[in-house]
Amino acid sequence: MALSNSYTVVNGQLPEFFQKLQEGQAPDKFTQQHLKDIGFTSTNHRAFIQILKSLGFLTPDGTPTQRYQEYRNRAIGKKIMGVALKEAYSDLFVIKERPSIRDKDIIQGKFKSTFNTTDLVAERQAKTFFALLDLADLDTQSMPAYAPIIDEHSQEDDHTELEDQFDEKDNYQPSRKSSRAPSLHYNIEIHLPATKDIEVYNAIFKSIKEHLFE
């Protein structure tokens, strides 16, 4: 469980401050000088740095985190803030899943009892929480998923190659063997003897007829 005790007395300037974070680049270290460079020169603004740390936007030494970088994406900035608030003020979300200004007394009482602080400090802590809540979208379940990058051209090439393979398979016509029996052709050469005796020829042709054609 967690409950941040960070607060500022200039809560009305928090929207402008977080807008500046989205408009500019993240510094190597978020220092008081950087705070001044982006237009927040009052000593009251120094509490903004501690608020960023409590939200997980900065490491203890002031280095911007991945959450800081993600918050700079305006498309998901409010959802990132919602995630940060649910972590930094998880004790409050146990009391009320969707706290609103109507829950001011119970929220303020939680700060007072947890940190054993005065009514004034607890009120300021509660006001800071509600100011941040106005910048958040608590419906974090609808956060966009980061899908892997898909090379559409590679997919298209693979798909085309597969289609070509299927086309070749579909168009393949296997050779079909004929069901007819093979036909054989014989060439017979007959060398007839030189004779004038016709009976010799008759005997030869008779023998051929008997042995080859029957």
VOPAGU-2260 file (C-alpha; in pm, 1 decimal, decimal comma):
REM VOPAGU-2260
SITE   aa  ch    i         X         Y         Z
SITE  MET   A    0       0,0       0,0       0,0
SITE  ALA   A    1     112,6     357,9     -55,0
SITE  LEU   A    2      11,2     712,7      14,1
SITE  SER   A    3     219,8    1005,7    -105,1
SITE  ASN   A    4     256,4    1293,8     137,2
SITE  SER   A    5     383,5    1536,4    -129,9
SITE  TYR   A    6     181,6    1853,1    -180,4
SITE  THR   A    7     197,6    2204,7    -315,9
SITE  VAL   A    8      20,0    2526,7    -222,3
SITE  VAL   A    9      -7,3    2624,0    -589,5
SITE  ASN   A   10    -226,7    2338,3    -710,1
SITE  GLY   A   11    -391,6    2565,1    -965,6
SITE  GLN   A   12     -68,3    2567,5   -1166,3
SITE  LEU   A   13     -31,2    2190,9   -1186,9
SITE  PRO   A   14    -221,1    2162,5   -1520,1
SITE  GLU   A   15      13,6    2416,8   -1680,5
SITE  PHE   A   16     315,7    2244,0   -1530,6
SITE  PHE   A   17     227,8    1900,8   -1665,9
SITE  GLN   A   18     145,4    2053,5   -2001,8
SITE  LYS   A   19     500,8    2187,6   -2008,6
SITE  LEU   A   20     628,7    1835,2   -1953,0
SITE  GLN   A   21     445,2    1717,4   -2262,6
SITE  GLU   A   22     556,9    2010,2   -2475,8
SITE  GLY   A   23     930,0    1994,4   -2401,1
SITE  GLN   A   24    1200,5    1731,7   -2406,6
SITE  ALA   A   25    1288,0    1541,2   -2092,0
SITE  PRO   A   26    1607,4    1675,6   -1932,4
SITE  ASP   A   27    1894,2    1452,5   -1827,5
SITE  LYS   A   28    1818,6    1557,7   -1468,4
SITE  PHE   A   29    1510,1    1746,9   -1353,1
SITE  THR   A   30    1665,6    2013,0   -1130,1
SITE  GLN   A   31    1542,1    2338,3    -978,1
SITE  GLN   A   32    1723,8    2516,2   -1258,0
SITE  HIS   A   33    1527,7    2321,4   -1519,0
SITE  LEU   A   34    1212,3    2409,2   -1327,9
SITE  LYS   A   35    1301,6    2776,0   -1363,4
SITE  ASP   A   36    1393,3    2732,4   -1729,2
SITE  ILE   A   37    1040,2    2613,3   -1811,7
SITE  GLY   A   38     885,6    2910,0   -1630,9
SITE  PHE   A   39     828,5    2801,2   -1271,9
SITE  THR   A   40    1054,8    3029,8   -1074,1
SITE  SER   A   41     875,9    3057,7    -738,5
SITE  THR   A   42    1000,4    2869,9    -434,2
SITE  ASN   A   43     649,1    2726,4    -411,5
SITE  HIS   A   44     713,8    2546,8    -740,5
SITE  ARG   A   45     998,9    2343,1    -595,0
SITE  ALA   A   46     744,4    2101,1    -451,2
SITE  PHE   A   47     662,0    2000,0    -811,4
SITE  ILE   A   48     986,3    1802,3    -826,6
SITE  GLN   A   49     895,0    1595,7    -522,7
SITE  ILE   A   50     549,0    1536,2    -664,6
SITE  LEU   A   51     707,1    1400,7    -984,2
SITE  LYS   A   52     921,4    1164,9    -778,2
SITE  SER   A   53     622,8    1038,7    -581,0
SITE  LEU   A   54     438,0     969,6    -907,5
SITE  GLY   A   55     728,3     770,1   -1047,7
SITE  PHE   A   56     809,3    1030,5   -1313,5
SITE  LEU   A   57    1157,4    1085,8   -1167,9
SITE  THR   A   58    1408,2     866,7    -986,8
SITE  PRO   A   59    1530,8     983,7    -644,2
SITE  ASP   A   60    1822,9    1163,9    -811,3
SITE  GLY   A   61    1590,0    1347,7   -1053,6
SITE  THR   A   62    1641,3    1135,1   -1366,2
SITE  PRO   A   63    1328,1    1112,5   -1584,8
SITE  THR   A   64    1185,2     760,2   -1596,4
SITE  GLN   A   65    1010,4     566,4   -1871,7
SITE  ARG   A   66     681,0     679,4   -1720,0
SITE  TYR   A   67     788,3    1041,5   -1771,5
SITE  GLN   A   68     860,4     964,8   -2137,3
SITE  GLU   A   69     527,6     785,7   -2184,6
SITE  TYR   A   70     340,1    1075,6   -2025,9
SITE  ARG   A   71     477,1    1304,2   -2297,5
SITE  ASN   A   72     262,5    1111,1   -2545,2
SITE  ARG   A   73     -54,5    1321,7   -2538,9
SITE  ALA   A   74    -263,1    1031,1   -2669,0
SITE  ILE   A   75    -209,2     829,8   -2349,4
SITE  GLY   A   76     -91,9    1099,6   -2105,2
SITE  LYS   A   77    -406,1    1095,5   -1892,2
SITE  LYS   A   78    -402,0     717,9   -1866,8
SITE  ILE   A   79     -36,2     726,0   -1761,9
SITE  MET   A   80    -129,4     975,0   -1490,9
SITE  GLY   A   81    -410,9     742,7   -1382,9
SITE  VAL   A   82    -166,7     453,8   -1341,6
SITE  ALA   A   83      73,0     677,6   -1148,1
SITE  LEU   A   84    -199,4     798,4    -910,7
SITE  LYS   A   85    -322,1     447,3    -837,8
SITE  GLU   A   86      30,1     351,8    -736,0
SITE  ALA   A   87     122,3     665,6    -539,8
SITE  TYR   A   88    -216,1     691,2    -364,7
SITE  SER   A   89    -323,1     327,4    -352,5
SITE  ASP   A   90    -450,9     368,2       6,8
SITE  LEU   A   91    -710,2     616,2    -116,3
SITE  PHE   A   92    -833,0     389,1    -394,8
SITE  VAL   A   93    -894,5     116,3    -140,6
SITE  ILE   A   94   -1133,6     353,5      34,1
SITE  LYS   A   95   -1301,2     465,6    -287,4
SITE  GLU   A   96   -1244,6     311,0    -628,4
SITE  ARG   A   97   -1329,0     637,6    -804,7
SITE  PRO   A   98   -1276,1     916,2    -552,5
SITE  SER   A   99   -1427,4    1258,4    -622,4
SITE  ILE   A  100   -1440,1    1596,6    -452,6
SITE  ARG   A  101   -1748,1    1472,0    -264,3
SITE  ASP   A  102   -1510,0    1241,8     -77,5
SITE  LYS   A  103   -1294,7    1533,4      38,2
SITE  ASP   A  104   -1351,7    1481,9     411,2
SITE  ILE   A  105   -1270,1    1112,4     413,9
SITE  ILE   A  106    -966,1    1166,8     188,6
SITE  GLN   A  107    -840,4    1450,2     405,8
SITE  GLY   A  108    -896,8    1238,6     717,0
SITE  LYS   A  109    -687,9     958,3     566,9
SITE  PHE   A  110    -392,4    1194,6     515,7
SITE  LYS   A  111    -427,1    1329,0     868,9
SITE  SER   A  112    -439,1     989,1    1037,4
SITE  THR   A  113    -165,9     831,6     823,2
SITE  PHE   A  114      91,4    1108,7     865,1
SITE  ASN   A  115     -24,2    1241,9    1203,2
SITE  THR   A  116     -40,5    1588,3    1051,3
SITE  THR   A  117    -246,9    1903,4    1109,1
SITE  ASP   A  118    -576,7    1981,2     944,5
SITE  LEU   A  119    -407,1    2245,1     728,0
SITE  VAL   A  120    -140,0    2013,1     590,0
SITE  ALA   A  121    -390,1    1730,7     538,3
SITE  GLU   A  122    -614,9    1971,1     347,3
SITE  ARG   A  123    -326,2    2075,6     122,6
SITE  GLN   A  124    -232,3    1713,7      59,3
SITE  ALA   A  125    -591,3    1632,6     -33,8
SITE  LYS   A  126    -612,7    1934,9    -265,8
SITE  THR   A  127    -294,7    1826,1    -444,9
SITE  PHE   A  128    -439,9    1477,8    -492,7
SITE  PHE   A  129    -762,6    1613,8    -639,0
SITE  ALA   A  130    -571,2    1852,8    -866,6
SITE  LEU   A  131    -375,1    1557,0   -1005,2
SITE  LEU   A  132    -692,9    1352,4   -1029,5
SITE  ASP   A  133    -834,9    1611,9   -1269,5
SITE  LEU   A  134    -541,6    1536,5   -1502,2
SITE  ALA   A  135    -593,8    1159,5   -1496,9
SITE  ASP   A  136    -802,5     895,2   -1664,5
SITE  LEU   A  137    -862,5     614,5   -1416,9
SITE  ASP   A  138    -997,2     380,1   -1680,3
SITE  THR   A  139    -652,5     229,9   -1723,7
SITE  GLN   A  140    -792,9    -104,5   -1839,3
SITE  SER   A  141    -842,6      52,3   -2181,8
SITE  MET   A  142    -473,9     134,6   -2216,6
SITE  PRO   A  143    -359,6      68,6   -2572,2
SITE  ALA   A  144    -152,8    -243,8   -2608,9
SITE  TYR   A  145     188,3    -223,9   -2764,6
SITE  ALA   A  146     168,4    -470,4   -3047,8
SITE  PRO   A  147     482,6    -605,3   -3218,4
SITE  ILE   A  148     573,6    -436,1   -3542,0
SITE  ILE   A  149     475,6    -645,9   -3835,2
SITE  ASP   A  150     650,3    -611,7   -4167,9
SITE  GLU   A  151     350,2    -604,4   -4397,9
SITE  HIS   A  152     567,0    -631,8   -4707,9
SITE  SER   A  153     729,6    -949,8   -4581,1
SITE  GLN   A  154     389,6   -1093,2   -4499,9
SITE  GLU   A  155     264,4   -1008,7   -4844,3
SITE  ASP   A  156     567,0   -1170,9   -5007,8
SITE  ASP   A  157     527,9   -1486,9   -4799,9
SITE  HIS   A  158     156,3   -1497,4   -4879,3
SITE  THR   A  159     223,2   -1456,9   -5250,3
SITE  GLU   A  160     484,2   -1731,8   -5240,8
SITE  LEU   A  161     240,2   -1966,7   -5070,0
SITE  GLU   A  162     -28,6   -1882,0   -5323,2
SITE  ASP   A  163     215,5   -1962,3   -5603,7
SITE  GLN   A  164     290,1   -2296,5   -5443,2
SITE  PHE   A  165     -78,6   -2376,2   -5412,9
SITE  ASP   A  166    -139,3   -2265,2   -5771,3
SITE  GLU   A  167     133,1   -2496,8   -5893,7
SITE  LYS   A  168     -18,8   -2779,9   -5693,4
SITE  ASP   A  169    -368,5   -2709,0   -5820,2
SITE  ASN   A  170    -253,5   -2679,7   -6179,3
SITE  TYR   A  171     -42,1   -2992,4   -6162,2
SITE  GLN   A  172    -174,0   -3255,8   -6399,0
SITE  PRO   A  173     -14,2   -3595,5   -6339,5
SITE  SER   A  174      49,7   -3806,4   -6647,1
SITE  ARG   A  175    -205,5   -4078,8   -6685,4
SITE  LYS   A  176    -116,3   -4420,3   -6813,6
SITE  SER   A  177    -325,6   -4550,1   -7095,7
SITE  SER   A  178    -555,5   -4835,0   -7003,6
SITE  ARG   A  179    -507,8   -4989,0   -7342,8
SITE  ALA   A  180    -270,0   -5281,0   -7377,5
SITE  PRO   A  181      46,3   -5199,1   -7571,5
SITE  SER   A  182      35,5   -5303,0   -7933,6
SITE  LEU   A  183     325,6   -5497,0   -8086,6
SITE  HIS   A  184     430,4   -5488,5   -8444,6
SITE  TYR   A  185     636,4   -5762,5   -8602,4
SITE  ASN   A  186     842,1   -5727,4   -8914,4
SITE  ILE   A  187     907,1   -6068,4   -9064,8
SITE  GLU   A  188    1163,3   -6115,4   -9333,6
SITE  ILE   A  189    1143,3   -6432,1   -9539,3
SITE  HIS   A  190    1433,6   -6537,0   -9751,4
SITE  LEU   A  191    1297,1   -6767,6  -10020,0
SITE  PRO   A  192    1526,0   -7017,5  -10179,5
SITE  ALA   A  193    1600,2   -6984,6  -10544,1
SITE  THR   A  194    1392,7   -7264,1  -10689,7
SITE  LYS   A  195    1140,4   -7313,7  -10962,6
SITE  ASP   A  196     950,8   -7570,9  -10759,8
SITE  ILE   A  197     625,7   -7400,3  -10655,1
SITE  GLU   A  198     559,6   -7663,2  -10394,5
SITE  VAL   A  199     857,7   -7540,6  -10193,2
SITE  TYR   A  200     702,9   -7196,4  -10168,9
SITE  ASN   A  201     364,6   -7340,7  -10078,6
SITE  ALA   A  202     517,6   -7540,5   -9797,9
SITE  ILE   A  203     700,4   -7235,4   -9661,0
SITE  PHE   A  204     388,7   -7014,2   -9655,8
SITE  LYS   A  205     180,3   -7290,8   -9508,6
SITE  SER   A  206     428,0   -7331,1   -9224,9
SITE  ILE   A  207     426,0   -6957,0   -9162,5
SITE  LYS   A  208      48,6   -6948,9   -9147,1
SITE  GLU   A  209      33,7   -7240,8   -8907,4
SITE  HIS   A  210     296,0   -7111,8   -8661,8
SITE  LEU   A  211     251,5   -6731,8   -8669,4
SITE  PHE   A  212    -111,7   -6650,6   -8734,2
SITE  GLU   A  213    -294,2   -6917,7   -8536,9
